[in-house]
Amino acid sequence: MISEIEKTKVLIIGSGPAGYTAAIYAARAGLSPILYTGAQPGGQLTITTDVENYPGYPDGIMGPEMMEDFRKQAERFGTQVRYGMVTAIDFSGYPHKVVVDEQITIHADTVIISTGASAKWLGIESEERLNGKGVSACAVCDGFFFKGQDVAIVGAGDTACEEASYLSNICSKVYMIVRRNEMRASQIMQNRVIKNPKIEILWNTETVEILGEDEVVGVTVKNNRTNETQNLKISGFFVAIGHEPNTGIFKGIINMDETGYIKTIPGSTRTNVEGVFASGDAQDHIYRQAVTAAGTGCMAALDAERYLASKELS
């Protein structure tokens, strides 16, 4: 039951690098933004251990600590960071109406969507237990930690092929675990991994268990044609079976591609709904990096500020 109505110039939905950066810029512009964190405050970086590829941290930083820094910086300039989930939206008129936890309705002049995307996982116990301890869903983020070591990657699409090729430049050997006897990847990407002497493709193969107590030491795989199993000695296990954007609540209202990523007008963060902007992994299925997410968060705040000024609402 809705019991309260609030008004704001800028409402930010989501709290990863995109959301917090949007909040920093909007707050510094005097727009007093309200940010709702969603179910995973800080986003995917809160389940990431060492972050070494974000500028400004020469010694690296733990993902949760980095997101805490982002939050504190946003709050320093006046952002109201709140814990809560958006449960309903109404973008049919002005102002935009967003319901949080089925209790509060926010009337917002502008909305910045920064809900991110979630990696798809295999769903086995050892994968969850060793996440961040050798198990990763981002080779570009974490591949460096396995320099000169043997690793495995699961997947058969273009992303899996790209990440396998990337890992082959860093690691001694890359096992590519493919469930069928063919890949979904484009032919040029398939050729790239097939011809790579450092990549060994295991066709018709599935992951049974990732081995190790406190860190990954190996993986048990099974040939689904012969039912034969084998243990591979590895120190890194990468899952590249796709990501799912956290955009379901906007379906049918905000334009999206066939996989649910929000479409923005080229050169901006504007969506098809006036006064609604999208940033971060919710609209980026290509780069998916903290630094690019932060960049689009900045863009969204600037776009929102200019929109408010054009409507004489700032």
C-alpha contacts under 8 A as a table, 3 or more apart, distances in Angstrom:
res1	aa1	res2	aa2	distance
1	M	102	E	6.07
1	M	103	Q	5.67
2	I	102	E	5.85
2	I	103	Q	4.06
2	I	104	I	5.66
2	I	105	T	6.95
3	S	103	Q	5.58
3	S	104	I	6.22
4	E	103	Q	6.64
4	E	104	I	4.88
4	E	105	T	6.24
5	I	104	I	5.83
5	I	105	T	4.79
5	I	106	I	5.85
5	I	107	H	7.23
6	E	104	I	7.47
6	E	105	T	6.33
6	E	106	I	4.88
6	E	107	H	6.01
7	K	106	I	5.68
7	K	107	H	4.66
7	K	108	A	5.87
8	T	11	L	6.56
8	T	32	S	7.56
8	T	33	P	6.83
8	T	34	I	7.10
8	T	106	I	7.16
8	T	107	H	6.32
8	T	108	A	4.95
8	T	109	D	6.56
9	K	31	L	6.27
9	K	32	S	7.29
9	K	33	P	6.72
9	K	108	A	5.50
9	K	109	D	4.75
9	K	110	T	5.96
9	K	308	L	7.98
9	K	313	L	7.78
9	K	314	S	7.52
10	V	26	A	7.55
10	V	31	L	6.69
10	V	32	S	7.21
10	V	33	P	4.79
10	V	34	I	6.48
10	V	108	A	6.06
10	V	109	D	6.25
10	V	110	T	4.95
10	V	111	V	5.79
10	V	112	I	7.34
10	V	304	A	7.60
11	L	33	P	5.79
11	L	34	I	5.05
11	L	35	L	5.96
11	L	36	Y	7.97
11	L	108	A	6.02
11	L	109	D	7.99
11	L	110	T	6.32
11	L	111	V	4.82
11	L	112	I	6.21
12	I	19	G	6.34
12	I	22	A	7.63
12	I	23	A	7.17
12	I	33	P	7.07
12	I	34	I	6.13
12	I	35	L	4.54
12	I	36	Y	6.39
12	I	111	V	5.89
12	I	112	I	4.73
12	I	113	I	6.13
12	I	114	S	6.95
13	I	19	G	6.98
13	I	35	L	5.93
13	I	36	Y	5.27
13	I	37	T	6.71
13	I	38	G	7.19
13	I	86	V	7.68
13	I	111	V	7.51
13	I	112	I	6.23
13	I	113	I	5.10
13	I	114	S	5.54
13	I	115	T	6.13
14	G	18	A	8.00
14	G	19	G	5.40
14	G	35	L	6.96
14	G	36	Y	5.87
14	G	37	T	4.85
14	G	38	G	5.62
14	G	41	P	7.64
14	G	43	G	7.75
14	G	113	I	6.74
14	G	114	S	4.68
14	G	115	T	4.49
14	G	116	G	7.26
15	S	18	A	7.07
15	S	19	G	4.62
15	S	20	Y	5.58
15	S	35	L	7.28
15	S	36	Y	6.97
15	S	37	T	4.71
15	S	38	G	7.09
15	S	40	Q	7.95
15	S	41	P	5.68
15	S	42	G	4.99
15	S	43	G	6.18
15	S	114	S	6.91
15	S	115	T	7.31
16	G	19	G	5.35
16	G	20	Y	6.12
16	G	41	P	7.17
16	G	42	G	4.44
16	G	43	G	4.55
16	G	44	Q	7.26
16	G	45	L	7.38
16	G	67	M	7.11
16	G	114	S	7.30
16	G	115	T	7.80
16	G	116	G	7.30
17	P	20	Y	5.38
17	P	21	T	5.89
17	P	42	G	7.36
17	P	43	G	7.86
17	P	67	M	7.27
17	P	70	F	7.27
17	P	280	G	7.55
17	P	290	A	5.94
17	P	291	V	7.56
17	P	293	A	5.88
17	P	294	A	4.88
17	P	297	G	7.37
18	A	21	T	5.28
18	A	22	A	6.08
18	A	114	S	5.92
18	A	279	S	6.03
18	A	280	G	5.02
18	A	290	A	7.82
18	A	293	A	4.76
18	A	294	A	4.37
18	A	295	G	7.15
18	A	296	T	6.37
18	A	297	G	4.12
18	A	298	C	7.44
19	G	22	A	5.15
19	G	23	A	6.18
19	G	35	L	7.59
19	G	112	I	7.79
19	G	113	I	7.70
19	G	114	S	5.16
19	G	115	T	7.87
19	G	279	S	7.65
19	G	280	G	7.74
19	G	294	A	7.71
19	G	297	G	5.97
20	Y	23	A	4.90
20	Y	24	I	6.22
20	Y	70	F	5.99
20	Y	71	R	6.27
20	Y	74	A	6.13
20	Y	294	A	7.83
20	Y	297	G	7.48
21	T	24	I	5.04
21	T	25	Y	6.36
21	T	70	F	7.38
21	T	74	A	7.37
21	T	294	A	5.54
21	T	295	G	7.77
21	T	297	G	5.24
21	T	298	C	5.76
22	A	25	Y	5.34
22	A	26	A	6.02
22	A	112	I	7.88
22	A	294	A	7.70
22	A	297	G	4.39
22	A	298	C	5.07
22	A	299	M	7.62
22	A	300	A	6.35
22	A	301	A	4.89
23	A	26	A	5.10
23	A	27	A	5.80
23	A	33	P	6.31
23	A	34	I	7.90
23	A	35	L	7.15
23	A	74	A	5.69
23	A	79	T	6.24
23	A	301	A	7.27
24	I	27	A	5.28
24	I	28	R	6.12
24	I	73	Q	6.80
24	I	74	A	4.58
24	I	75	E	7.89
24	I	77	F	6.70
24	I	79	T	7.36
25	Y	28	R	5.19
25	Y	29	A	6.25
25	Y	298	C	6.30
25	Y	301	A	5.91
25	Y	302	L	7.32
26	A	29	A	5.08
26	A	30	G	6.65
26	A	31	L	5.51
26	A	32	S	6.98
26	A	33	P	6.33
26	A	301	A	5.41
26	A	302	L	7.46
26	A	305	E	7.17
27	A	30	G	5.14
27	A	31	L	5.36
27	A	32	S	5.16
27	A	33	P	6.00
27	A	74	A	7.28
27	A	77	F	5.48
27	A	78	G	5.74
27	A	79	T	5.82
28	R	31	L	7.44
28	R	77	F	5.94
28	R	78	G	7.94
29	A	305	E	7.63
31	L	305	E	7.95
31	L	314	S	7.05
32	S	78	G	6.01
32	S	79	T	5.81
32	S	80	Q	7.52
33	P	78	G	7.60
33	P	79	T	5.23
33	P	80	Q	6.44
34	I	79	T	5.90
34	I	80	Q	4.77
34	I	81	V	6.23
34	I	82	R	7.47
35	L	79	T	7.00
35	L	80	Q	6.03
35	L	81	V	4.90
35	L	82	R	6.04
36	Y	81	V	6.10
36	Y	82	R	4.92
36	Y	83	Y	5.65
36	Y	84	G	5.70
36	Y	85	M	6.98
36	Y	86	V	7.90
37	T	40	Q	6.85
37	T	41	P	4.88
37	T	42	G	7.20
37	T	81	V	7.09
37	T	82	R	6.23
37	T	83	Y	5.26
37	T	84	G	6.17
37	T	85	M	7.30
38	G	41	P	6.06
38	G	83	Y	6.59
38	G	84	G	5.46
38	G	85	M	4.72
38	G	86	V	7.18
38	G	115	T	7.62
39	A	84	G	7.16
39	A	85	M	6.33
40	Q	43	G	5.32
40	Q	44	Q	7.71
40	Q	46	T	7.96
41	P	46	T	7.71
41	P	83	Y	7.66
42	G	45	L	6.41
42	G	46	T	5.77
42	G	64	P	7.23
42	G	67	M	5.40
42	G	68	E	7.63
43	G	46	T	5.96
43	G	116	G	7.08
44	Q	47	I	5.71
44	Q	48	T	6.88
44	Q	118	S	7.15
45	L	48	T	4.84
45	L	49	T	7.87
45	L	63	G	4.81
45	L	64	P	6.29
45	L	67	M	7.12
46	T	49	T	7.85
46	T	63	G	5.30
46	T	64	P	4.37
46	T	67	M	7.09
47	I	63	G	6.93
47	I	64	P	7.20
47	I	131	N	7.70
47	I	132	G	6.83
48	T	51	V	7.32
48	T	62	M	7.08
48	T	63	G	5.06
48	T	64	P	7.29
48	T	132	G	5.83
49	T	61	I	7.92
49	T	62	M	4.97
49	T	63	G	5.36
49	T	64	P	7.63
49	T	132	G	5.71
50	D	60	G	6.37
50	D	61	I	5.58
50	D	62	M	4.62
50	D	63	G	6.21
51	V	54	Y	6.70
51	V	60	G	5.43
51	V	61	I	5.23
51	V	62	M	5.80
51	V	63	G	5.95
51	V	141	C	7.37
51	V	142	D	8.00
52	E	57	Y	7.06
52	E	58	P	7.50
52	E	59	D	7.18
52	E	60	G	4.31
52	E	61	I	6.63
52	E	141	C	7.99
53	N	60	G	7.54
53	N	141	C	7.16
54	Y	57	Y	6.50
54	Y	60	G	7.87
54	Y	290	A	7.22
54	Y	291	V	6.25
55	P	58	P	7.49
55	P	291	V	7.99
57	Y	60	G	5.03
57	Y	61	I	6.51
61	I	65	E	6.84
61	I	66	M	6.34
62	M	65	E	5.30
62	M	66	M	6.17
63	G	66	M	5.10
63	G	67	M	6.34
64	P	67	M	5.18
64	P	68	E	6.23
65	E	68	E	4.99
65	E	69	D	6.31
66	M	69	D	5.07
66	M	70	F	6.38
67	M	70	F	4.93
67	M	71	R	6.17
68	E	71	R	5.04
68	E	72	K	6.18
69	D	72	K	5.21
69	D	73	Q	6.19
70	F	73	Q	5.21
70	F	74	A	6.24
71	R	74	A	5.15
71	R	75	E	6.18
71	R	81	V	7.69
72	K	75	E	5.08
72	K	76	R	5.98
73	Q	76	R	5.03
73	Q	77	F	6.84
74	A	77	F	5.72
74	A	78	G	6.85
74	A	79	T	5.56
75	E	78	G	5.07
75	E	79	T	4.67
75	E	80	Q	6.48
75	E	81	V	6.86
76	R	79	T	7.29
84	G	100	V	6.34
84	G	101	D	6.18
85	M	100	V	5.53
85	M	101	D	5.45
86	V	89	I	7.68
86	V	98	V	6.88
86	V	99	V	5.78
86	V	100	V	4.35
86	V	101	D	6.09
86	V	102	E	7.94
87	T	98	V	7.82
87	T	99	V	5.66
87	T	100	V	5.48
87	T	101	D	5.73
87	T	102	E	6.02
87	T	249	I	7.70
88	A	98	V	5.95
88	A	99	V	4.97
88	A	100	V	7.14
88	A	102	E	7.58
88	A	249	I	7.16
89	I	96	H	7.80
89	I	97	K	5.77
89	I	98	V	4.46
89	I	99	V	6.08
89	I	249	I	7.66
89	I	250	F	7.70
90	D	93	G	7.47
90	D	96	H	6.14
90	D	97	K	4.98
90	D	98	V	6.32
91	F	94	Y	7.42
91	F	95	P	7.84
91	F	96	H	4.97
91	F	97	K	6.36
91	F	253	I	7.56
91	F	273	V	7.41
92	S	96	H	7.37
93	G	96	H	6.30
94	Y	97	K	7.98
94	Y	109	D	7.33
95	P	107	H	5.62
95	P	108	A	5.53
95	P	109	D	5.29
95	P	110	T	7.91
96	H	106	I	7.89
96	H	107	H	5.60
96	H	108	A	5.13
96	H	109	D	6.31
96	H	110	T	7.13
96	H	111	V	7.55
97	K	105	T	6.46
97	K	106	I	5.64
97	K	107	H	4.81
97	K	108	A	6.37
98	V	105	T	5.52
98	V	106	I	5.12
98	V	107	H	6.70
98	V	108	A	7.67
99	V	102	E	5.85
99	V	103	Q	6.88
99	V	104	I	5.58
99	V	105	T	4.35
99	V	106	I	6.26
100	V	103	Q	6.00
100	V	104	I	5.23
100	V	105	T	6.33
100	V	106	I	7.70
101	D	104	I	6.87
108	A	111	V	6.48
109	D	275	G	6.91
109	D	308	L	7.60
109	D	313	L	7.92
110	T	275	G	4.81
110	T	276	V	5.74
110	T	277	F	7.80
110	T	304	A	6.38
110	T	308	L	7.70
111	V	275	G	6.48
111	V	276	V	4.78
111	V	277	F	6.18
111	V	304	A	7.95
112	I	276	V	5.94
112	I	277	F	4.71
112	I	278	A	5.55
112	I	279	S	7.21
112	I	300	A	6.64
112	I	301	A	7.61
112	I	304	A	7.83
113	I	276	V	7.47
113	I	277	F	6.04
113	I	278	A	4.57
113	I	279	S	6.20
113	I	282	A	7.60
114	S	278	A	6.14
114	S	279	S	5.25
114	S	280	G	5.75
114	S	281	D	7.43
114	S	282	A	6.25
114	S	297	G	7.67
115	T	245	P	7.76
115	T	246	N	5.66
115	T	247	T	6.85
115	T	280	G	7.70
115	T	281	D	7.51
115	T	282	A	5.77
116	G	245	P	6.03
116	G	246	N	5.76
116	G	247	T	7.99
116	G	280	G	6.00
116	G	281	D	4.41
116	G	282	A	4.31
116	G	283	Q	7.84
117	A	243	H	6.25
117	A	244	E	5.33
117	A	245	P	3.80
117	A	246	N	5.08
117	A	281	D	5.49
117	A	282	A	5.63
118	S	243	H	5.46
118	S	244	E	5.25
118	S	245	P	6.16
118	S	246	N	6.88
119	A	137	A	6.55
119	A	242	G	6.24
119	A	243	H	4.25
119	A	244	E	6.26
120	K	239	V	7.97
120	K	240	A	7.92
120	K	241	I	6.19
120	K	242	G	5.60
120	K	243	H	5.28
120	K	244	E	6.72
121	W	239	V	6.76
121	W	241	I	7.24
122	L	127	E	7.48
122	L	239	V	7.76
123	G	127	E	7.07
123	G	128	E	7.55
124	I	127	E	5.47
124	I	128	E	6.83
124	I	209	E	7.23
125	E	128	E	5.41
125	E	129	R	6.22
126	S	129	R	4.96
126	S	130	L	5.96
126	S	209	E	6.26
126	S	210	I	5.52
126	S	211	L	7.32
127	E	130	L	5.43
127	E	131	N	5.93
127	E	135	V	6.59
127	E	209	E	7.76
127	E	210	I	6.40
128	E	131	N	5.18
130	L	133	K	4.94
130	L	134	G	6.40
130	L	135	V	5.75
130	L	212	G	7.90
130	L	213	E	7.81
130	L	214	D	7.03
130	L	215	E	6.36
130	L	216	V	6.86
131	N	134	G	6.58
131	N	135	V	4.63
131	N	136	S	6.25
132	G	135	V	5.51
132	G	136	S	6.18
133	K	214	D	6.85
133	K	215	E	4.96
133	K	216	V	6.57
134	G	215	E	5.85
134	G	216	V	5.13
134	G	235	S	6.29
134	G	236	G	4.68
134	G	237	F	6.01
135	V	216	V	7.17
135	V	236	G	6.08
135	V	237	F	4.80
135	V	238	F	5.85
135	V	239	V	7.67
136	S	139	A	7.10
136	S	142	D	7.02
136	S	236	G	7.78
136	S	237	F	6.39
136	S	238	F	4.94
136	S	239	V	6.32
137	A	238	F	5.47
137	A	239	V	4.83
137	A	240	A	6.10
138	C	141	C	5.28
138	C	142	D	6.20
138	C	143	G	7.73
138	C	238	F	6.92
138	C	239	V	7.55
138	C	240	A	7.56
139	A	142	D	5.23
139	A	143	G	4.74
139	A	163	E	5.76
139	A	166	Y	7.49
139	A	167	L	6.83
139	A	238	F	6.62
140	V	143	G	5.72
140	V	144	F	7.79
140	V	163	E	7.10
140	V	166	Y	7.35
141	C	144	F	7.57
141	C	289	Q	7.77
142	D	145	F	5.84
142	D	146	F	7.72
143	G	146	F	5.59
143	G	147	K	7.05
143	G	167	L	6.16
143	G	170	I	7.21
143	G	171	C	8.00
144	F	147	K	5.41
144	F	170	I	6.79
146	F	149	Q	5.34
146	F	150	D	7.57
146	F	151	V	7.58
146	F	170	I	7.41
146	F	171	C	6.31
146	F	235	S	7.19
146	F	236	G	6.60
147	K	170	I	5.03
147	K	171	C	4.93
147	K	172	S	7.53
148	G	170	I	6.22
148	G	171	C	4.41
148	G	172	S	4.82
149	Q	171	C	5.03
149	Q	172	S	5.13
149	Q	173	K	6.88
149	Q	234	I	7.38
149	Q	235	S	6.81
150	D	171	C	6.01
150	D	172	S	5.43
150	D	173	K	4.72
150	D	174	V	6.02
150	D	175	Y	7.92
150	D	233	K	7.32
150	D	234	I	4.95
150	D	235	S	6.24
150	D	236	G	7.10
151	V	171	C	7.13
151	V	173	K	6.35
151	V	174	V	5.09
151	V	175	Y	6.32
151	V	234	I	4.93
151	V	235	S	5.82
151	V	236	G	4.63
151	V	237	F	5.85
151	V	238	F	7.75
152	A	174	V	5.37
152	A	175	Y	4.43
152	A	176	M	5.81
152	A	177	I	7.13
152	A	234	I	6.82
152	A	236	G	6.38
152	A	237	F	4.97
152	A	238	F	6.16
153	I	160	A	7.26
153	I	164	A	6.75
153	I	174	V	7.16
153	I	175	Y	6.23
153	I	176	M	5.03
153	I	177	I	6.07
153	I	237	F	5.83
153	I	238	F	4.49
153	I	239	V	5.76
153	I	240	A	6.81
154	V	160	A	7.08
154	V	176	M	5.97
154	V	177	I	4.75
154	V	178	V	6.43
154	V	237	F	7.99
154	V	238	F	6.32
154	V	239	V	5.03
154	V	240	A	5.64
154	V	241	I	6.77
155	G	159	T	8.00
155	G	160	A	5.10
155	G	161	C	7.83
155	G	176	M	7.31
155	G	177	I	6.42
155	G	178	V	5.84
155	G	179	R	7.80
155	G	239	V	6.81
155	G	240	A	5.04
155	G	241	I	4.94
156	A	159	T	7.95
156	A	160	A	5.73
156	A	161	C	6.88
156	A	177	I	7.93
156	A	178	V	5.76
156	A	179	R	7.87
156	A	182	E	7.87
156	A	183	M	4.80
156	A	184	R	5.59
156	A	185	A	6.14
156	A	240	A	7.99
156	A	241	I	7.35
157	G	160	A	5.30
157	G	161	C	6.35
157	G	183	M	6.36
157	G	184	R	4.84
157	G	185	A	4.08
157	G	186	S	7.61
157	G	241	I	7.41
158	D	161	C	5.08
158	D	162	E	6.05
158	D	184	R	7.35
158	D	185	A	4.47
158	D	186	S	6.40
158	D	189	M	6.31
159	T	162	E	5.02
159	T	163	E	6.05
159	T	185	A	7.99
159	T	240	A	6.59
159	T	242	G	7.69
160	A	163	E	5.16
160	A	164	A	5.96
160	A	240	A	5.10
160	A	241	I	7.13
161	C	164	A	5.03
161	C	165	S	6.12
161	C	185	A	7.25
161	C	189	M	6.06
161	C	190	Q	6.82
161	C	192	R	7.83
161	C	193	V	6.34
162	E	165	S	5.20
162	E	166	Y	6.15
162	E	189	M	7.25
163	E	166	Y	4.86
163	E	167	L	6.04
163	E	240	A	7.86
164	A	167	L	5.11
164	A	168	S	6.15
164	A	174	V	6.74
164	A	176	M	7.12
164	A	193	V	7.23
164	A	199	I	7.31
165	S	168	S	5.08
165	S	169	N	6.80
165	S	192	R	7.57
165	S	193	V	6.38
165	S	196	N	7.82
165	S	199	I	7.84
166	Y	169	N	5.55
166	Y	170	I	7.14
167	L	170	I	5.19
167	L	171	C	5.66
167	L	174	V	6.96
168	S	171	C	5.29
168	S	172	S	6.92
168	S	173	K	6.50
168	S	174	V	6.18
168	S	198	K	5.95
168	S	199	I	6.74
171	C	174	V	6.95
172	S	198	K	6.91
173	K	198	K	5.06
173	K	199	I	6.13
173	K	200	E	7.70
174	V	198	K	6.14
174	V	199	I	4.74
174	V	200	E	6.24
175	Y	199	I	5.87
175	Y	200	E	4.92
175	Y	201	I	5.97
175	Y	202	L	6.96
176	M	199	I	6.77
176	M	200	E	6.00
176	M	201	I	4.65
176	M	202	L	5.92
177	I	201	I	6.23
177	I	202	L	5.07
177	I	203	W	6.66
177	I	205	T	5.92
177	I	206	E	6.75
177	I	207	T	7.72
178	V	181	N	7.32
178	V	182	E	7.66
178	V	183	M	7.29
178	V	201	I	7.07
178	V	202	L	5.96
178	V	203	W	5.07
178	V	204	N	5.97
178	V	205	T	5.62
178	V	206	E	7.07
179	R	203	W	6.31
179	R	204	N	4.61
179	R	205	T	4.78
179	R	206	E	5.48
179	R	224	N	7.86
180	R	183	M	7.19
180	R	203	W	6.04
180	R	204	N	4.42
180	R	205	T	7.04
181	N	203	W	5.23
181	N	204	N	5.31
182	E	203	W	7.45
183	M	190	Q	7.27
185	A	189	M	6.20
185	A	190	Q	6.11
186	S	189	M	5.39
186	S	190	Q	6.29
187	Q	190	Q	5.00
187	Q	191	N	6.10
188	I	191	N	5.18
188	I	192	R	6.30
189	M	192	R	5.06
189	M	193	V	6.64
190	Q	193	V	5.50
190	Q	194	I	6.08
191	N	194	I	5.07
191	N	195	K	5.98
192	R	195	K	5.53
192	R	196	N	6.30
193	V	196	N	5.03
193	V	199	I	6.39
194	I	197	P	7.89
194	I	199	I	7.29
194	I	200	E	7.90
194	I	201	I	7.41
196	N	199	I	5.56
197	P	200	E	7.45
202	L	205	T	5.89
203	W	223	N	7.72
204	N	223	N	5.58
204	N	224	N	5.63
204	N	225	R	6.57
205	T	221	V	6.49
205	T	222	K	5.47
205	T	223	N	4.45
205	T	224	N	5.79
206	E	221	V	5.54
206	E	222	K	5.34
206	E	223	N	6.53
206	E	224	N	6.83
207	T	210	I	7.61
207	T	219	V	7.30
207	T	220	T	6.27
207	T	221	V	4.53
207	T	222	K	6.44
208	V	219	V	7.56
208	V	220	T	5.37
208	V	221	V	5.19
208	V	222	K	6.50
209	E	219	V	5.81
209	E	220	T	5.19
209	E	221	V	7.14
210	I	216	V	6.88
210	I	217	V	7.97
210	I	218	G	6.13
210	I	219	V	4.32
210	I	220	T	6.28
210	I	237	F	7.96
211	L	216	V	5.81
211	L	217	V	5.64
211	L	218	G	4.80
211	L	219	V	5.18
211	L	220	T	7.16
212	G	215	E	5.36
212	G	216	V	4.79
212	G	217	V	5.15
212	G	218	G	6.81
213	E	216	V	7.35
215	E	235	S	7.63
216	V	219	V	7.99
216	V	234	I	7.05
216	V	235	S	5.08
216	V	236	G	6.23
216	V	237	F	7.42
217	V	233	K	6.14
217	V	234	I	5.44
217	V	235	S	4.98
217	V	236	G	7.82
218	G	231	N	6.63
218	G	232	L	5.35
218	G	233	K	4.30
218	G	234	I	4.55
218	G	235	S	6.36
219	V	231	N	5.58
219	V	232	L	5.30
219	V	233	K	6.72
219	V	234	I	6.96
220	T	229	T	6.74
220	T	230	Q	5.68
220	T	231	N	4.43
220	T	232	L	6.39
221	V	229	T	5.51
221	V	230	Q	5.62
221	V	231	N	6.43
221	V	232	L	7.70
222	K	227	N	5.89
222	K	228	E	5.58
222	K	229	T	4.25
222	K	230	Q	6.59
223	N	226	T	5.57
223	N	227	N	5.09
223	N	228	E	5.40
223	N	229	T	6.37
224	N	227	N	5.16
224	N	228	E	7.66
234	I	237	F	7.43
244	E	259	T	7.58
244	E	260	G	7.46
245	P	248	G	7.87
245	P	259	T	7.89
245	P	260	G	6.05
245	P	261	Y	5.86
245	P	281	D	7.08
245	P	282	A	5.29
245	P	283	Q	7.92
246	N	282	A	6.43
247	T	250	F	5.60
247	T	251	K	6.81
247	T	260	G	6.51
247	T	261	Y	7.18
247	T	262	I	7.52
247	T	282	A	6.69
248	G	251	K	5.31
248	G	260	G	7.44
250	F	253	I	5.51
250	F	254	I	5.62
251	K	254	I	6.13
251	K	255	N	7.62
251	K	256	M	7.57
251	K	260	G	7.78
252	G	255	N	7.17
253	I	273	V	7.91
254	I	262	I	6.89
254	I	263	K	7.88
254	I	271	T	6.80
254	I	272	N	6.30
254	I	273	V	6.69
255	N	262	I	6.02
255	N	263	K	5.66
255	N	271	T	7.14
255	N	272	N	6.29
256	M	259	T	7.57
256	M	260	G	5.32
256	M	261	Y	5.24
256	M	262	I	4.26
256	M	263	K	5.03
257	D	260	G	5.42
257	D	261	Y	5.52
257	D	262	I	6.54
257	D	263	K	6.54
258	E	261	Y	7.59
261	Y	282	A	5.66
261	Y	283	Q	4.98
261	Y	284	D	6.96
261	Y	285	H	7.03
262	I	271	T	7.70
262	I	278	A	7.11
262	I	282	A	6.15
262	I	283	Q	4.61
262	I	284	D	7.99
263	K	271	T	6.45
263	K	283	Q	6.30
264	T	268	S	6.70
264	T	269	T	5.37
264	T	270	R	5.32
264	T	271	T	4.79
264	T	272	N	7.42
264	T	277	F	7.77
264	T	278	A	6.94
264	T	283	Q	7.22
265	I	268	S	5.64
265	I	269	T	6.43
265	I	270	R	5.52
265	I	271	T	6.16
265	I	272	N	7.70
266	P	269	T	7.71
268	S	299	M	7.12
268	S	300	A	7.66
268	S	303	D	7.35
269	T	277	F	5.23
269	T	278	A	5.36
269	T	279	S	6.34
269	T	296	T	7.21
269	T	299	M	6.60
269	T	300	A	5.43
269	T	303	D	7.00
270	R	273	V	7.74
270	R	274	E	7.57
270	R	275	G	7.54
270	R	276	V	6.38
270	R	277	F	4.61
270	R	278	A	6.58
270	R	300	A	7.66
270	R	303	D	7.43
271	T	274	E	7.03
271	T	276	V	5.96
271	T	277	F	5.51
271	T	278	A	6.71
272	N	276	V	7.83
273	V	276	V	5.59
275	G	304	A	6.94
275	G	307	Y	6.88
276	V	304	A	7.98
277	F	300	A	5.94
277	F	303	D	7.72
277	F	304	A	7.27
278	A	282	A	7.11
278	A	283	Q	6.44
278	A	300	A	6.64
279	S	282	A	6.46
279	S	283	Q	6.02
279	S	284	D	7.79
279	S	293	A	6.66
279	S	296	T	5.06
279	S	297	G	5.32
279	S	299	M	7.86
279	S	300	A	6.26
280	G	283	Q	6.00
280	G	284	D	6.15
280	G	288	R	7.54
280	G	292	T	7.17
280	G	293	A	4.00
280	G	294	A	6.91
280	G	296	T	5.89
280	G	297	G	6.47
281	D	284	D	4.56
281	D	285	H	6.47
281	D	288	R	5.65
281	D	293	A	6.41
282	A	285	H	7.80
284	D	287	Y	6.48
284	D	288	R	6.17
285	H	288	R	6.27
287	Y	292	T	7.11
288	R	292	T	7.00
288	R	293	A	6.97
289	Q	292	T	5.34
289	Q	293	A	6.12
290	A	293	A	5.08
290	A	294	A	6.12
291	V	294	A	5.10
291	V	295	G	6.23
292	T	295	G	4.91
292	T	296	T	6.35
293	A	296	T	5.29
293	A	297	G	6.18
294	A	297	G	4.91
294	A	298	C	6.34
295	G	298	C	5.19
295	G	299	M	6.41
296	T	299	M	4.78
296	T	300	A	6.05
297	G	300	A	5.12
297	G	301	A	6.35
298	C	301	A	5.31
298	C	302	L	6.32
299	M	302	L	5.15
299	M	303	D	6.01
300	A	303	D	4.99
300	A	304	A	6.01
301	A	304	A	5.04
301	A	305	E	6.08
302	L	305	E	5.02
302	L	306	R	6.17
303	D	306	R	5.21
303	D	307	Y	6.08
304	A	307	Y	5.00
304	A	308	L	6.16
305	E	308	L	5.20
305	E	309	A	6.22
305	E	314	S	7.08
306	R	309	A	5.01
306	R	310	S	6.13
307	Y	310	S	5.11
307	Y	311	K	6.36
308	L	311	K	5.13
308	L	312	E	5.95
308	L	313	L	4.85
308	L	314	S	5.04
309	A	312	E	4.73
309	A	313	L	5.84
309	A	314	S	5.21
310	S	313	L	7.63
311	K	314	S	7.88
